[in-house]
């Protein structure tokens, strides 16, 4: 052990308990003295700080404080006694710590050992909380178990240092493990505990997995968790660093070649050791050799080799050997890879390491990978376009006309939110609309009925992203239709104006109608399909009275207002509404 405790070299973390409680003035006074002692000792960290006057002052403060606490222990309540014993053991810990700083190892150990059982007593969480009154007994304070645990970690670490200095190596391992396993230990305390464990195991001749693990953990802790201040302290005092820890691992490997987990340990060590200045390159190569033999640190080894080939040509043969070994491991893991970049890297690396045959083999794999990738991308693009089309199909039947003996259907094709519709509807016994005659104020028009069909083509533009959405989609569009009507045969009285003679004539009227319409509706296509529509527009009509002799001839007067007055061609308004039901997607 150095002349002072390593735990003091970076910082001094002994707590001040300004958050406790008691019921007696003696207890409060003792706690005031304890807090004052903690503040007094805070800047003390090296032997020169512990002058005879300083040591005498600390001893007096400890004696005076423990004297007050003994009165509480002898006469107080159970709660007061528990609190007083807690502060008494912390007073004595301060004194033991002071001896450690001064370098009086045996005295420090004797003091620390004497309070060991009492310290362990407070590891039991059931001993807490401790309660007391403070500031003239006016404020309540509590010490929780978590307030004590950091001090406990410091105590364990101090014991590990003292025992190392006294060559009590088995006991060193006991206390160091307690520090390492405590979640309340700082990284600095863990560094000390790992270091003392390494010293103890080395002195005991145990070059095994435990020693190797501690060496690697210390390297990790130094690199990842300690800051610049701790690094400076370690350098200034020549404490162990990753350089010496790597040597420890090397000794274990030499002593125990079949070490369990050696590939993992070497992989972790290589990762850190490769960043250390003044490292032994041969030792680093050995770590990488062991790691990559078990498929660990393969990429790291390759990266290291490539860098070293540029900066360390003297080691080219060893580097090439390591690089090829690592590359073989990497290549074995990518034999069926579809990562074209990796395949090219492997090809290039084989070329770098002088294996042209392997380089060509992996170049062929890379070219095939690129071709397959291009083919897959093209297919994916085709599929994307197909998906974006979101093709729809719908086959439905007119519902309302069925109630009147008519029947017909529709078929729709489309993509995404656009559809084209075709329809056919057979119409029977339909009453003719005479709106065109009403506009001309022609009255007393007899009823005419017709049979025929209605067919149309319509374009529908959906307002939502797809007709296949769960809510369907409204739409707007244009409808073009053709309607053919064959009227029921009519026998009508006809007057020949030139002879003033009447006769009965037979008429078979027909109409051909051409429709242009604005089409509105809402459509839902999810296996079941529904289309509700409404249309409004205009029609051009061509009418034939069905009797070429007398119809549309001024010589005759026909006793039927529709046949007599409907013009051969005329325009009319038209409207349609209804629902079709079917299936679609």
VEXROZA-708540 format. One line per field, with one value per residue (C-alpha): residue in one letter; x negated, y negated, z negated; residue number from 1. Coordinates in steps of 0.1 Angstrom, whole numbers. Each point is the difference from the previous one (the first is absolute). Layout:
BEGIN
torpa	c(a	...)
x	c(X	...)
y	c(Y	...)
z	c(Z	...)
zavex	c(NUM	...)
This chain:
BEGIN
torpa	c(x	x	x	x	x	x	x	x	x	x	x	x	x	x	x	x	x	x	x	x	x	x	x	x	x	x	x	x	x	x	x	x	x	x	x	x	x	x	x	x	x	x	x	x	x	x	x	x	x	x	x	x	x	x	x	x	x	x	x	x	x	x	x	x	x	x	x	x	x	x	x	x	x	x	x	x	x	x	x	x	x	x	x	x	x	x	x	x	x	x	x	x	x	x	x	x	x	x	x	x	x	x	x	x	x	x	x	x	x	x	x	x	x	x	x	x	x	x	x	x	x	x	x	x	x	x	x	x	x	x	x	x	x	x	x	x	x	x	x	x	x	x	x	x	x	x	x	x	x	x	x	x	x	x	x	x	x	x	x	x	x	x	x	x	x	x	x	x	x	x	x	x	x	x	x	x	x	x	x	x	x	x	x	x	x	x	x	x	x	x	x	x	x	x	x	x	x	x	x	x	x	x	x	x	x	x	x	x	x	x	x	x	x	x	x	x	x	x	x	x	x	x	x	x	x	x	x	x	x	x	x	x	x	x	x	x	x	x	x	x	x	x	x	x	x	x	x	x	x	x	x	x	x	x	x	x	x	x	x	x	x	x	x	x	x	x	x	x	x	x	x	x	x	x	x	x	x	x	x	x	x	x	x	x	x	x	x	x	x	x	x	x	x	x	x	x	x	x	x	x	x	x	x	x	x	x	x	x	x	x	x	x	x	x	x	x	x	x	x	x	x	x	x	x	x	x	x	x	x	x	x	x	x	x	x	x	x	x	x	x	x	x	x	x	x	x	x	x	x	x	x	x	x	x	x	x	x	x	x	x	x	x	x	x	x	x	x	x	x	x	x	x	x	x	x	x	x	x	x	x	x	x	x	x	x	x	x	x	x	x	x	x	x	x	x	x	x	x	x	x	x	x	x	x	x	x	x	x	x	x	x	x	x	x	x	x	x	x	x	x	x	x	x	x	x	x	x	x	x	x	x	x	x	x	x	x	x	x	x	x	x	x	x	x	x	x	x	x	x	x	x	x	x	x	x	x	x	x	x	x	x	x	x	x	x	x	x	x	x	x	x	x	x	x	x	x	x	x	x	x	x	x	x	x	x	x	x	x	x	x	x	x	x	x	x	x	x	x	x	x	x	x	x	x	x	x	x	x	x	x	x	x	x	x	x	x	x	x	x	x	x	x	x	x	x	x	x	x	x	x	x	x	x	x	x	x	x	x	x	x	x	x	x	x	x	x	x	x	x	x	x	x	x	x	x	x	x	x	x	x	x	x	x	x	x	x	x	x	x	x	x	x	x	x	x	x	x	x	x	x	x	x	x	x	x)
x	c(0	-12	-6	36	33	7	36	-11	-21	29	26	13	36	8	35	12	31	20	33	4	21	-2	19	-29	-24	-30	9	5	-33	-18	15	-11	-35	1	10	-27	-26	11	-4	-34	-12	13	-32	-23	-12	-38	-24	-14	35	1	-23	-3	23	26	-1	3	30	17	-6	14	31	6	-5	23	27	-1	1	33	14	-10	23	29	-9	0	32	20	31	-3	3	-26	-24	3	-8	-28	-17	2	-18	-25	-11	-4	-21	-24	0	-12	-29	-9	1	-23	-26	3	-7	-30	-14	3	15	1	17	25	7	4	25	19	1	13	31	5	28	17	-2	14	28	13	0	34	26	23	-23	12	13	-18	18	-12	6	-24	-5	9	23	24	-4	5	-27	-1	-29	11	-18	-9	-18	-23	-8	-25	-20	2	-16	-28	-5	-3	-24	-22	-1	-11	-29	-11	1	-20	-27	1	-2	33	9	30	17	-8	21	29	2	-8	29	23	-10	3	34	15	21	-9	-37	-15	-21	-30	7	5	-33	-18	18	-8	-36	-4	17	-26	-28	14	6	-34	-17	21	-12	36	-5	35	33	7	-33	4	35	-11	-28	24	26	-26	-9	36	5	-31	10	38	8	-29	-6	-31	-4	-1	-24	-24	1	-8	-28	-15	0	-10	31	11	12	11	-36	-7	35	-7	-32	19	24	-31	-14	33	1	-36	8	34	2	34	15	38	15	-35	14	25	-26	-25	26	8	-36	-10	27	-14	-37	1	6	-28	-33	-33	18	-17	12	-10	22	29	-4	1	33	15	-12	17	32	5	-6	34	15	-3	-14	-3	8	-21	-29	3	2	-30	-20	8	-11	-32	-10	-2	-19	-19	-15	-26	28	15	-4	18	26	7	4	24	19	5	11	25	12	6	23	18	4	14	27	11	0	37	1	22	-19	-19	-21	-14	-7	-19	-19	-10	-12	-20	-15	-11	-17	-17	-13	-13	25	12	19	22	3	14	23	16	1	22	22	2	9	28	12	2	19	24	5	7	25	16	2	17	25	6	6	25	17	0	17	25	7	3	26	21	21	37	27	37	29	34	38	25	22	30	10	4	31	16	-10	-31	-35	-35	-35	-32	-37	-28	-37	-25	-32	-3	27	12	25	17	35	20	37	29	36	30	32	35	34	-14	23	-11	-10	19	-19	-8	37	9	-25	19	33	13	25	22	-30	10	-23	-26	-22	-32	-25	-36	-35	-23	-38	-27	-37	-11	-33	-2	-27	-2	-5	-19	-32	17	34	-13	-4	22	21	3	-1	23	-5	9	0	15	25	8	31	22	37	22	38	25	35	30	20	29	31	11	28	-14	19	-9	4	3	30	12	1	-12	-17	-19	-37	-26	-31	-33	-20	-37	-25	-38	-14	-37	-8	-28	1	-19	-4	-4	-1	-17	-17	-14	-21	-11	10	36	6	26	5	27	3	18	-1	14	-4	14	11	4	30	10	36	19	38	-1	24	-17	32	18	-25	-17	23	21	27	10	13	-10	21	-29	-18	-34	-1	15	-22	-34	-26	-24	-29	-1	-20	10	-12	-8	-8	-10	-6	-3	-22	-20	-12	-26	-35	-33	-34)
y	c(0	-35	-24	-11	16	1	-8	-35	-8	-11	-14	3	11	4	-13	-27	10	-32	19	22	-2	6	-8	-9	-29	23	17	-33	-13	31	-3	-36	11	28	-24	-24	28	11	-36	-3	32	-7	-15	26	25	6	8	-35	-13	20	-20	9	-30	12	36	-12	-22	29	24	-25	-6	37	6	-29	10	37	-10	-18	29	25	-19	4	36	7	-19	-7	15	28	-25	-23	29	12	-35	-6	33	-10	-33	16	25	-28	-20	29	6	-36	7	32	-18	-27	26	14	-34	-5	34	17	31	22	-26	-7	37	5	-28	11	37	-10	-15	27	18	-33	-12	33	-4	-30	19	12	-23	7	-21	-30	-27	-17	-29	-30	-36	-27	-38	-4	30	-19	19	36	19	34	22	26	32	-15	-29	26	23	-23	-3	38	4	-24	21	32	-16	-14	35	15	-25	4	38	-1	-20	26	29	15	9	23	-27	-25	20	1	-38	-8	21	-18	-33	14	14	-30	-22	-30	3	-28	9	-11	23	29	-8	3	32	16	-11	14	33	3	-6	26	27	-6	4	31	14	4	-7	10	-12	-23	-18	-4	-13	-26	-11	-6	-16	-25	-8	-6	-21	-21	-7	-4	-13	-19	-36	-21	-8	37	8	-27	14	35	-13	-22	28	27	20	28	-10	19	7	19	16	14	15	16	16	12	17	18	12	12	19	13	4	17	-28	-1	-30	-10	-10	-24	-14	-5	-16	-25	-6	-5	-26	-22	9	-10	-36	-1	-18	18	34	32	7	37	3	-17	24	29	-13	-3	34	16	-21	7	37	0	-25	-30	-34	10	-34	-18	22	-7	-37	1	20	-24	-30	17	11	-37	-11	30	18	18	22	7	38	3	-25	18	33	-15	-18	32	19	-27	-3	38	-2	-30	17	32	-21	-16	29	-4	-37	-23	-31	-10	-26	27	24	-27	-8	36	2	-32	13	33	-21	-21	31	15	28	-8	33	-7	-37	11	25	-26	-25	24	3	-38	-3	26	-17	-33	16	17	-32	-19	27	-1	-38	1	25	-20	-31	20	12	-36	-12	28	-8	-37	8	16	16	4	21	0	20	-11	2	-28	3	-23	10	36	-11	-9	30	-16	15	-10	-3	-20	8	-23	1	-25	-9	-16	-26	-1	24	5	15	19	9	16	-2	17	-20	13	-17	-34	-30	-27	-34	-28	-29	-13	-3	-16	-28	-6	0	30	17	32	21	37	25	17	28	13	29	-4	-3	-26	3	-24	-6	-22	-13	-3	-21	8	-27	23	18	33	15	29	-20	11	-32	3	-31	-25	-7	-24	8	-1	25	6	22	14	9	18	1	21	-13	22	3	-25	-1	-36	-18	-21	-27	-6	-37	0	24	-6	38	18	33	21	2	20	-16	15	-30	2	-24	0	-21	-13	-11	-22	-1	-12	31	-2	28	19	33	26	30	25	34	-12	-29	-27	-30	-27	-24	-31	-15	-31	-11	-5	23	-2	20	14	10	21	2	35	-6	-14	-8	-23	-10	-34	-8	-32	17	21	-8	27	5	6	-30	17	15	-30	-27	15	-13	23	-14	-20	-6	9	1	33	13	33	13	34	26	29	28	27	10	-16	-9)
z	c(0	7	-29	1	10	38	-8	-11	31	22	-24	-35	-1	-37	-6	-24	-18	-2	5	-31	-32	-37	-33	-23	-1	-3	32	18	-13	11	35	2	-9	26	28	-10	1	34	13	-17	16	35	15	-16	26	-4	-29	-1	-8	-33	-22	-37	-7	25	-13	-36	10	17	-29	-24	21	3	-38	-9	24	-10	-37	6	21	-28	-24	25	5	-37	-9	31	16	26	29	-16	-6	36	13	-25	9	36	-5	-23	26	25	-24	-4	38	4	-24	18	33	-14	-9	35	15	-23	11	-34	15	-30	-21	28	3	-37	-2	31	-11	-34	15	27	-18	-9	37	12	-24	19	33	-11	15	-30	-22	19	0	-28	-15	-21	-7	10	-2	-37	2	23	33	8	20	15	11	25	10	34	-18	-17	29	17	-32	-4	35	-10	-31	20	24	-29	-15	33	2	-36	3	32	-18	-28	25	-12	36	-6	-21	27	25	-24	-5	36	12	-23	15	36	-6	-17	23	-22	7	22	30	-18	-30	25	17	-34	-8	33	-3	-35	11	28	-25	-23	26	15	-35	-6	33	14	37	9	15	-30	4	37	-4	-25	23	29	-22	-13	36	8	-31	7	36	-2	-35	-15	9	6	-37	-9	29	-11	-36	13	22	-27	-25	25	-8	24	35	31	8	-32	0	35	-13	-28	25	20	-31	-6	36	-3	-32	11	38	-2	-20	2	17	13	34	-16	-24	28	22	-27	-8	36	5	-28	5	36	-11	-25	8	-5	3	8	36	-3	-31	18	30	-25	-15	35	10	-30	5	38	-5	-17	25	-23	9	37	14	-26	8	37	-6	-22	26	28	-21	-11	35	8	-31	-11	31	-21	-14	35	-2	-34	10	33	-18	-26	28	20	-31	-9	36	2	-30	15	33	-16	-15	33	24	7	-6	20	-13	32	-18	-24	29	18	-32	-3	36	-5	-32	16	27	-27	-17	32	6	36	5	-31	10	35	-16	-23	29	19	-31	-2	37	-4	-31	19	29	-24	-19	32	11	-35	1	35	-12	-32	22	21	-31	-14	32	-2	-37	8	27	-27	28	-6	15	-7	13	-12	6	1	-30	4	36	-12	-19	33	20	15	-3	8	-12	0	2	-12	7	-13	-18	-34	-1	36	15	34	-1	26	-5	16	-13	16	-5	2	-1	-8	0	24	-13	18	-15	35	9	-34	8	32	-19	18	-24	-1	10	-3	-18	21	-12	15	-2	9	-15	-15	3	-10	-5	-29	-14	-38	-19	-37	-26	-24	6	9	5	-21	-32	-29	4	38	21	15	36	29	37	34	14	37	6	28	-6	25	-5	18	-9	-4	33	1	22	4	19	29	19	37	2	38	0	-35	-5	-31	-3	-26	5	-18	-15	-13	-13	-9	-16	1	-28	-4	-35	-15	-38	-30	-22	-38	-26	-27	5	-25	12	-26	14	-3	23	-2	23	-7	28	12	35	17	36	34	28	38	12	34	1	26	-1	15	29	30	19	-24	-27	4	29	-1	21	-30	-35	-25	-30	-24	-15	-3	34	16	-17	-8	23	19	-20	-32	-31	-35	-36	-16	-34	-15	-35	-16	-17	13	-22	8	-7	6	-12)
zavex	c(1	2	3	4	5	6	7	8	9	10	11	12	13	14	15	16	17	18	19	20	21	22	23	24	25	26	27	28	29	30	31	32	33	34	35	36	37	38	39	40	41	42	43	44	45	46	47	48	49	50	51	52	53	54	55	56	57	58	59	60	61	62	63	64	65	66	67	68	69	70	71	72	73	74	75	76	77	78	79	80	81	82	83	84	85	86	87	88	89	90	91	92	93	94	95	96	97	98	99	100	101	102	103	104	105	106	107	108	109	110	111	112	113	114	115	116	117	118	119	120	121	122	123	124	125	126	127	128	129	130	131	132	133	134	135	136	137	138	139	140	141	142	143	144	145	146	147	148	149	150	151	152	153	154	155	156	157	158	159	160	161	162	163	164	165	166	167	168	169	170	171	172	173	174	175	176	177	178	179	180	181	182	183	184	185	186	187	188	189	190	191	192	193	194	195	196	197	198	199	200	201	202	203	204	205	206	207	208	209	210	211	212	213	214	215	216	217	218	219	220	221	222	223	224	225	226	227	228	229	230	231	232	233	234	235	236	237	238	239	240	241	242	243	244	245	246	247	248	249	250	251	252	253	254	255	256	257	258	259	260	261	262	263	264	265	266	267	268	269	270	271	272	273	274	275	276	277	278	279	280	281	282	283	284	285	286	287	288	289	290	291	292	293	294	295	296	297	298	299	300	301	302	303	304	305	306	307	308	309	310	311	312	313	314	315	316	317	318	319	320	321	322	323	324	325	326	327	328	329	330	331	332	333	334	335	336	337	338	339	340	341	342	343	344	345	346	347	348	349	350	351	352	353	354	355	356	357	358	359	360	361	362	363	364	365	366	367	368	369	370	371	372	373	374	375	376	377	378	379	380	381	382	383	384	385	386	387	388	389	390	391	392	393	394	395	396	397	398	399	400	401	402	403	404	405	406	407	408	409	410	411	412	413	414	415	416	417	418	419	420	421	422	423	424	425	426	427	428	429	430	431	432	433	434	435	436	437	438	439	440	441	442	443	444	445	446	447	448	449	450	451	452	453	454	455	456	457	458	459	460	461	462	463	464	465	466	467	468	469	470	471	472	473	474	475	476	477	478	479	480	481	482	483	484	485	486	487	488	489	490	491	492	493	494	495	496	497	498	499	500	501	502	503	504	505	506	507	508	509	510	511	512	513	514	515	516	517	518	519	520	521	522	523	524	525	526	527	528	529	530	531	532	533	534	535	536	537	538	539	540	541	542	543	544	545	546	547	548	549	550	551	552	553	554	555	556	557	558	559	560	561	562	563	564	565	566	567	568	569	570	571	572	573	574	575	576	577	578	579	580	581	582	583	584	585)
